Amino acid sequence: MPEWMKPYVLSALLVLSVLYLGVQALTGQYGLLTGDERAATLAKREATYLRLTEERQDLELRVRYLQTDHLSRDLLEERARVLLGYADPADHVIRVSLATPVATQAAPSL
């Protein structure tokens, strides 16, 4: 490095540092230009939080009704029928076959 450039090295490093920090302040993860993206992410996470909160409240209510001191007969009967595969005589049951369908015959080629 030439001798006449040595006093400017520190100034050049400082200018480059300020330039880098300025670019990051505008376009970085928390920069000024990424506000819309952060707002969209926040809205998505708040919706997920509300959904999970409602699901948790539903599960807590079901657990409370299945405990012995607050036993809900209807919920217990429903869970037993689901787990054992039984149906109430008053229920309408639609049977669905899970077997793969038989392949249809193709028309003979000419």
VMD Tcl script that builds the backbone (N, CA, C; Angstrom):
set m [mol new atoms 330]
animate dup $m
set s [atomselect $m all]
$s set {name element resname resid chain x y z} {
  {N N MET 1 A 0.843 -1.164 0.000}
  {CA C MET 1 A 0.000 0.000 0.000}
  {C C MET 1 A 0.896 1.236 0.000}
  {N N PRO 2 A 0.561 2.182 -0.853}
  {CA C PRO 2 A 1.389 3.395 -0.902}
  {C C PRO 2 A 1.305 4.168 0.404}
  {N N GLU 3 A 2.345 4.880 0.682}
  {CA C GLU 3 A 2.457 5.632 1.935}
  {C C GLU 3 A 1.399 6.734 2.029}
  {N N TRP 4 A 1.054 7.363 0.930}
  {CA C TRP 4 A 0.103 8.474 0.974}
  {C C TRP 4 A -1.329 8.007 1.259}
  {N N MET 5 A -1.641 6.665 1.164}
  {CA C MET 5 A -2.983 6.131 1.415}
  {C C MET 5 A -3.206 5.743 2.879}
  {N N LYS 6 A -2.155 5.593 3.659}
  {CA C LYS 6 A -2.284 5.127 5.037}
  {C C LYS 6 A -3.200 6.003 5.891}
  {N N PRO 7 A -3.208 7.338 5.776}
  {CA C PRO 7 A -4.123 8.124 6.610}
  {C C PRO 7 A -5.588 7.927 6.239}
  {N N TYR 8 A -5.862 7.441 5.041}
  {CA C TYR 8 A -7.252 7.304 4.581}
  {C C TYR 8 A -7.838 5.917 4.842}
  {N N VAL 9 A -7.049 4.985 5.305}
  {CA C VAL 9 A -7.525 3.613 5.535}
  {C C VAL 9 A -8.592 3.603 6.626}
  {N N LEU 10 A -8.343 4.260 7.720}
  {CA C LEU 10 A -9.309 4.297 8.810}
  {C C LEU 10 A -10.596 4.984 8.363}
  {N N SER 11 A -10.484 6.066 7.614}
  {CA C SER 11 A -11.669 6.768 7.110}
  {C C SER 11 A -12.463 5.882 6.162}
  {N N ALA 12 A -11.777 5.140 5.314}
  {CA C ALA 12 A -12.452 4.250 4.374}
  {C C ALA 12 A -13.184 3.137 5.112}
  {N N LEU 13 A -12.564 2.581 6.143}
  {CA C LEU 13 A -13.229 1.533 6.943}
  {C C LEU 13 A -14.458 2.082 7.650}
  {N N LEU 14 A -14.359 3.297 8.173}
  {CA C LEU 14 A -15.508 3.908 8.839}
  {C C LEU 14 A -16.635 4.179 7.846}
  {N N VAL 15 A -16.324 4.655 6.663}
  {CA C VAL 15 A -17.346 4.906 5.644}
  {C C VAL 15 A -18.013 3.602 5.226}
  {N N LEU 16 A -17.218 2.556 5.016}
  {CA C LEU 16 A -17.795 1.256 4.660}
  {C C LEU 16 A -18.667 0.700 5.779}
  {N N SER 17 A -18.268 0.870 7.033}
  {CA C SER 17 A -19.067 0.401 8.169}
  {C C SER 17 A -20.391 1.144 8.237}
  {N N VAL 18 A -20.359 2.455 8.071}
  {CA C VAL 18 A -21.589 3.248 8.099}
  {C C VAL 18 A -22.495 2.862 6.936}
  {N N LEU 19 A -21.916 2.637 5.781}
  {CA C LEU 19 A -22.686 2.218 4.615}
  {C C LEU 19 A -23.348 0.859 4.866}
  {N N TYR 20 A -22.588 -0.084 5.408}
  {CA C TYR 20 A -23.132 -1.411 5.718}
  {C C TYR 20 A -24.275 -1.305 6.721}
  {N N LEU 21 A -24.067 -0.543 7.796}
  {CA C LEU 21 A -25.113 -0.406 8.811}
  {C C LEU 21 A -26.338 0.313 8.246}
  {N N GLY 22 A -26.133 1.258 7.340}
  {CA C GLY 22 A -27.262 1.940 6.708}
  {C C GLY 22 A -28.094 1.007 5.852}
  {N N VAL 23 A -27.421 0.164 5.081}
  {CA C VAL 23 A -28.137 -0.815 4.253}
  {C C VAL 23 A -28.901 -1.788 5.139}
  {N N GLN 24 A -28.292 -2.238 6.217}
  {CA C GLN 24 A -28.973 -3.153 7.135}
  {C C GLN 24 A -30.159 -2.480 7.820}
  {N N ALA 25 A -30.041 -1.195 8.127}
  {CA C ALA 25 A -31.144 -0.472 8.757}
  {C C ALA 25 A -32.343 -0.370 7.825}
  {N N LEU 26 A -32.096 -0.366 6.537}
  {CA C LEU 26 A -33.196 -0.294 5.583}
  {C C LEU 26 A -33.734 -1.658 5.193}
  {N N THR 27 A -32.854 -2.610 4.921}
  {CA C THR 27 A -33.299 -3.878 4.341}
  {C C THR 27 A -33.071 -5.088 5.224}
  {N N GLY 28 A -32.560 -4.923 6.399}
  {CA C GLY 28 A -32.277 -6.063 7.274}
  {C C GLY 28 A -33.548 -6.700 7.812}
  {N N GLN 29 A -33.387 -7.677 8.661}
  {CA C GLN 29 A -34.516 -8.418 9.226}
  {C C GLN 29 A -35.485 -7.490 9.963}
  {N N TYR 30 A -34.979 -6.508 10.660}
  {CA C TYR 30 A -35.813 -5.555 11.392}
  {C C TYR 30 A -35.730 -4.167 10.763}
  {N N GLY 31 A -35.418 -4.097 9.482}
  {CA C GLY 31 A -35.215 -2.836 8.789}
  {C C GLY 31 A -36.518 -2.093 8.526}
  {N N LEU 32 A -36.364 -0.874 8.042}
  {CA C LEU 32 A -37.512 -0.014 7.791}
  {C C LEU 32 A -38.365 -0.492 6.626}
  {N N LEU 33 A -37.782 -1.157 5.668}
  {CA C LEU 33 A -38.517 -1.600 4.484}
  {C C LEU 33 A -39.190 -2.955 4.650}
  {N N THR 34 A -39.004 -3.632 5.752}
  {CA C THR 34 A -39.604 -4.956 5.964}
  {C C THR 34 A -40.772 -4.904 6.938}
  {N N GLY 35 A -41.345 -3.742 7.167}
  {CA C GLY 35 A -42.459 -3.604 8.109}
  {C C GLY 35 A -43.693 -4.372 7.680}
  {N N ASP 36 A -44.030 -4.366 6.379}
  {CA C ASP 36 A -45.206 -5.084 5.892}
  {C C ASP 36 A -45.054 -6.587 6.073}
  {N N GLU 37 A -43.862 -7.073 5.817}
  {CA C GLU 37 A -43.606 -8.504 5.984}
  {C C GLU 37 A -43.742 -8.915 7.447}
  {N N ARG 38 A -43.214 -8.073 8.338}
  {CA C ARG 38 A -43.339 -8.363 9.780}
  {C C ARG 38 A -44.797 -8.319 10.214}
  {N N ALA 39 A -45.571 -7.367 9.680}
  {CA C ALA 39 A -46.988 -7.265 10.039}
  {C C ALA 39 A -47.756 -8.495 9.558}
  {N N ALA 40 A -47.449 -8.982 8.363}
  {CA C ALA 40 A -48.115 -10.179 7.847}
  {C C ALA 40 A -47.763 -11.404 8.688}
  {N N THR 41 A -46.500 -11.512 9.055}
  {CA C THR 41 A -46.070 -12.634 9.895}
  {C C THR 41 A -46.747 -12.577 11.260}
  {N N LEU 42 A -46.846 -11.375 11.809}
  {CA C LEU 42 A -47.501 -11.209 13.110}
  {C C LEU 42 A -48.971 -11.592 13.033}
  {N N ALA 43 A -49.670 -11.163 11.977}
  {CA C ALA 43 A -51.086 -11.501 11.821}
  {C C ALA 43 A -51.278 -13.010 11.687}
  {N N LYS 44 A -50.393 -13.660 10.937}
  {CA C LYS 44 A -50.476 -15.117 10.767}
  {C C LYS 44 A -50.239 -15.834 12.092}
  {N N ARG 45 A -49.273 -15.373 12.846}
  {CA C ARG 45 A -48.982 -16.015 14.134}
  {C C ARG 45 A -50.081 -15.752 15.153}
  {N N GLU 46 A -50.711 -14.570 15.106}
  {CA C GLU 46 A -51.828 -14.300 16.019}
  {C C GLU 46 A -53.013 -15.194 15.694}
  {N N ALA 47 A -53.282 -15.422 14.404}
  {CA C ALA 47 A -54.376 -16.321 14.016}
  {C C ALA 47 A -54.090 -17.741 14.486}
  {N N THR 48 A -52.853 -18.178 14.335}
  {CA C THR 48 A -52.474 -19.511 14.812}
  {C C THR 48 A -52.614 -19.604 16.322}
  {N N TYR 49 A -52.209 -18.547 17.016}
  {CA C TYR 49 A -52.323 -18.528 18.474}
  {C C TYR 49 A -53.786 -18.634 18.907}
  {N N LEU 50 A -54.673 -17.885 18.251}
  {CA C LEU 50 A -56.093 -17.942 18.612}
  {C C LEU 50 A -56.676 -19.325 18.345}
  {N N ARG 51 A -56.300 -19.925 17.207}
  {CA C ARG 51 A -56.802 -21.260 16.895}
  {C C ARG 51 A -56.335 -22.280 17.924}
  {N N LEU 52 A -55.054 -22.203 18.290}
  {CA C LEU 52 A -54.514 -23.144 19.268}
  {C C LEU 52 A -55.110 -22.917 20.654}
  {N N THR 53 A -55.389 -21.662 21.002}
  {CA C THR 53 A -56.007 -21.370 22.290}
  {C C THR 53 A -57.406 -21.970 22.363}
  {N N GLU 54 A -58.183 -21.816 21.278}
  {CA C GLU 54 A -59.526 -22.400 21.252}
  {C C GLU 54 A -59.466 -23.922 21.311}
  {N N GLU 55 A -58.519 -24.506 20.592}
  {CA C GLU 55 A -58.370 -25.963 20.611}
  {C C GLU 55 A -57.979 -26.446 22.008}
  {N N ARG 56 A -57.107 -25.707 22.660}
  {CA C ARG 56 A -56.695 -26.092 24.011}
  {C C ARG 56 A -57.863 -25.999 24.984}
  {N N GLN 57 A -58.678 -24.944 24.873}
  {CA C GLN 57 A -59.835 -24.810 25.757}
  {C C GLN 57 A -60.815 -25.955 25.543}
  {N N ASP 58 A -61.022 -26.356 24.278}
  {CA C ASP 58 A -61.902 -27.481 23.984}
  {C C ASP 58 A -61.358 -28.769 24.592}
  {N N LEU 59 A -60.055 -28.991 24.443}
  {CA C LEU 59 A -59.459 -30.207 25.013}
  {C C LEU 59 A -59.505 -30.197 26.544}
  {N N GLU 60 A -59.279 -29.040 27.151}
  {CA C GLU 60 A -59.356 -28.953 28.615}
  {C C GLU 60 A -60.770 -29.249 29.096}
  {N N LEU 61 A -61.771 -28.767 28.359}
  {CA C LEU 61 A -63.161 -29.037 28.728}
  {C C LEU 61 A -63.469 -30.516 28.607}
  {N N ARG 62 A -62.982 -31.155 27.536}
  {CA C ARG 62 A -63.219 -32.591 27.371}
  {C C ARG 62 A -62.532 -33.393 28.481}
  {N N VAL 63 A -61.327 -32.989 28.854}
  {CA C VAL 63 A -60.613 -33.690 29.928}
  {C C VAL 63 A -61.360 -33.522 31.240}
  {N N ARG 64 A -61.848 -32.312 31.486}
  {CA C ARG 64 A -62.576 -32.078 32.735}
  {C C ARG 64 A -63.833 -32.937 32.804}
  {N N TYR 65 A -64.538 -33.114 31.663}
  {CA C TYR 65 A -65.752 -33.922 31.654}
  {C C TYR 65 A -65.464 -35.418 31.728}
  {N N LEU 66 A -64.236 -35.824 31.437}
  {CA C LEU 66 A -63.897 -37.245 31.540}
  {C C LEU 66 A -63.273 -37.616 32.882}
  {N N GLN 67 A -63.039 -36.638 33.748}
  {CA C GLN 67 A -62.510 -36.949 35.077}
  {C C GLN 67 A -63.619 -37.537 35.933}
  {N N THR 68 A -63.248 -38.319 36.926}
  {CA C THR 68 A -64.242 -39.052 37.711}
  {C C THR 68 A -65.157 -38.151 38.527}
  {N N ASP 69 A -64.678 -36.998 38.977}
  {CA C ASP 69 A -65.543 -36.140 39.790}
  {C C ASP 69 A -66.484 -35.281 38.948}
  {N N HIS 70 A -66.263 -35.144 37.651}
  {CA C HIS 70 A -67.136 -34.378 36.759}
  {C C HIS 70 A -67.494 -35.198 35.520}
  {N N LEU 71 A -67.788 -36.452 35.678}
  {CA C LEU 71 A -67.958 -37.355 34.551}
  {C C LEU 71 A -69.216 -37.013 33.747}
  {N N SER 72 A -69.051 -36.766 32.472}
  {CA C SER 72 A -70.162 -36.515 31.565}
  {C C SER 72 A -70.512 -37.828 30.884}
  {N N ARG 73 A -71.723 -38.289 31.119}
  {CA C ARG 73 A -72.125 -39.582 30.587}
  {C C ARG 73 A -72.145 -39.570 29.059}
  {N N ASP 74 A -72.620 -38.485 28.467}
  {CA C ASP 74 A -72.686 -38.409 27.004}
  {C C ASP 74 A -71.303 -38.457 26.379}
  {N N LEU 75 A -70.376 -37.707 26.933}
  {CA C LEU 75 A -69.021 -37.693 26.377}
  {C C LEU 75 A -68.352 -39.051 26.570}
  {N N LEU 76 A -68.560 -39.673 27.716}
  {CA C LEU 76 A -67.990 -40.992 27.964}
  {C C LEU 76 A -68.553 -42.021 26.987}
  {N N GLU 77 A -69.869 -41.957 26.760}
  {CA C GLU 77 A -70.502 -42.884 25.823}
  {C C GLU 77 A -69.985 -42.651 24.393}
  {N N GLU 78 A -69.844 -41.394 24.017}
  {CA C GLU 78 A -69.334 -41.078 22.684}
  {C C GLU 78 A -67.925 -41.612 22.489}
  {N N ARG 79 A -67.055 -41.385 23.453}
  {CA C ARG 79 A -65.666 -41.851 23.350}
  {C C ARG 79 A -65.605 -43.378 23.317}
  {N N ALA 80 A -66.436 -44.039 24.135}
  {CA C ALA 80 A -66.436 -45.506 24.160}
  {C C ALA 80 A -66.895 -46.061 22.814}
  {N N ARG 81 A -67.940 -45.444 22.211}
  {CA C ARG 81 A -68.412 -45.920 20.915}
  {C C ARG 81 A -67.356 -45.724 19.829}
  {N N VAL 82 A -66.648 -44.606 19.883}
  {CA C VAL 82 A -65.617 -44.348 18.871}
  {C C VAL 82 A -64.472 -45.334 19.026}
  {N N LEU 83 A -64.028 -45.557 20.257}
  {CA C LEU 83 A -62.880 -46.429 20.476}
  {C C LEU 83 A -63.206 -47.900 20.235}
  {N N LEU 84 A -64.436 -48.326 20.591}
  {CA C LEU 84 A -64.800 -49.730 20.443}
  {C C LEU 84 A -65.440 -50.043 19.097}
  {N N GLY 85 A -65.838 -49.017 18.364}
  {CA C GLY 85 A -66.430 -49.232 17.055}
  {C C GLY 85 A -67.896 -49.610 17.102}
  {N N TYR 86 A -68.597 -49.293 18.182}
  {CA C TYR 86 A -70.016 -49.597 18.299}
  {C C TYR 86 A -70.844 -48.376 17.915}
  {N N ALA 87 A -72.107 -48.630 17.581}
  {CA C ALA 87 A -73.025 -47.550 17.251}
  {C C ALA 87 A -74.304 -47.732 18.053}
  {N N ASP 88 A -74.925 -46.648 18.386}
  {CA C ASP 88 A -76.209 -46.658 19.082}
  {C C ASP 88 A -77.282 -47.103 18.094}
  {N N PRO 89 A -78.295 -47.860 18.541}
  {CA C PRO 89 A -79.345 -48.288 17.598}
  {C C PRO 89 A -80.064 -47.109 16.932}
  {N N ALA 90 A -80.089 -45.956 17.553}
  {CA C ALA 90 A -80.765 -44.801 16.970}
  {C C ALA 90 A -79.876 -44.041 15.989}
  {N N ASP 91 A -78.601 -44.377 15.930}
  {CA C ASP 91 A -77.685 -43.677 15.043}
  {C C ASP 91 A -77.828 -44.177 13.606}
  {N N HIS 92 A -77.626 -43.283 12.664}
  {CA C HIS 92 A -77.586 -43.647 11.253}
  {C C HIS 92 A -76.125 -43.848 10.876}
  {N N VAL 93 A -75.783 -45.043 10.483}
  {CA C VAL 93 A -74.392 -45.373 10.187}
  {C C VAL 93 A -74.236 -45.532 8.682}
  {N N ILE 94 A -73.248 -44.871 8.130}
  {CA C ILE 94 A -72.930 -44.994 6.711}
  {C C ILE 94 A -71.608 -45.734 6.624}
  {N N ARG 95 A -71.656 -46.904 6.019}
  {CA C ARG 95 A -70.449 -47.718 5.918}
  {C C ARG 95 A -69.680 -47.320 4.661}
  {N N VAL 96 A -68.379 -47.143 4.825}
  {CA C VAL 96 A -67.506 -46.752 3.721}
  {C C VAL 96 A -66.450 -47.820 3.566}
  {N N SER 97 A -66.310 -48.324 2.366}
  {CA C SER 97 A -65.307 -49.340 2.089}
  {C C SER 97 A -63.972 -48.658 1.840}
  {N N LEU 98 A -62.938 -49.093 2.533}
  {CA C LEU 98 A -61.614 -48.523 2.359}
  {C C LEU 98 A -60.763 -49.317 1.385}
  {N N ALA 99 A -61.329 -50.395 0.826}
  {CA C ALA 99 A -60.583 -51.215 -0.128}
  {C C ALA 99 A -60.422 -50.439 -1.428}
  {N N THR 100 A -59.348 -50.734 -2.128}
  {CA C THR 100 A -59.108 -50.054 -3.405}
  {C C THR 100 A -60.101 -50.575 -4.433}
  {N N PRO 101 A -60.626 -49.690 -5.286}
  {CA C PRO 101 A -61.606 -50.147 -6.286}
  {C C PRO 101 A -60.951 -51.032 -7.340}
  {N N VAL 102 A -61.768 -51.917 -7.891}
  {CA C VAL 102 A -61.278 -52.830 -8.922}
  {C C VAL 102 A -61.106 -52.030 -10.192}
  {N N ALA 103 A -60.005 -52.249 -10.907}
  {CA C ALA 103 A -59.744 -51.529 -12.157}
  {C C ALA 103 A -60.770 -51.929 -13.197}
  {N N THR 104 A -61.288 -50.932 -13.910}
  {CA C THR 104 A -62.262 -51.232 -14.954}
  {C C THR 104 A -61.566 -51.794 -16.174}
  {N N GLN 105 A -62.280 -52.619 -16.906}
  {CA C GLN 105 A -61.692 -53.222 -18.096}
  {C C GLN 105 A -61.566 -52.174 -19.188}
  {N N ALA 106 A -60.447 -52.164 -19.830}
  {CA C ALA 106 A -60.231 -51.225 -20.930}
  {C C ALA 106 A -60.868 -51.803 -22.198}
  {N N ALA 107 A -61.318 -50.925 -23.049}
  {CA C ALA 107 A -61.894 -51.355 -24.331}
  {C C ALA 107 A -60.781 -51.959 -25.174}
  {N N PRO 108 A -61.100 -53.010 -25.928}
  {CA C PRO 108 A -60.074 -53.635 -26.766}
  {C C PRO 108 A -59.583 -52.635 -27.823}
  {N N SER 109 A -58.297 -52.628 -28.033}
  {CA C SER 109 A -57.721 -51.716 -29.017}
  {C C SER 109 A -57.841 -52.304 -30.403}
  {N N LEU 110 A -57.997 -51.459 -31.372}
  {CA C LEU 110 A -58.159 -51.927 -32.753}
  {C C LEU 110 A -56.880 -52.006 -33.475}
}
mol reanalyze $m
mol bondsrecalc $m
mol representation Tube
mol addrep $m
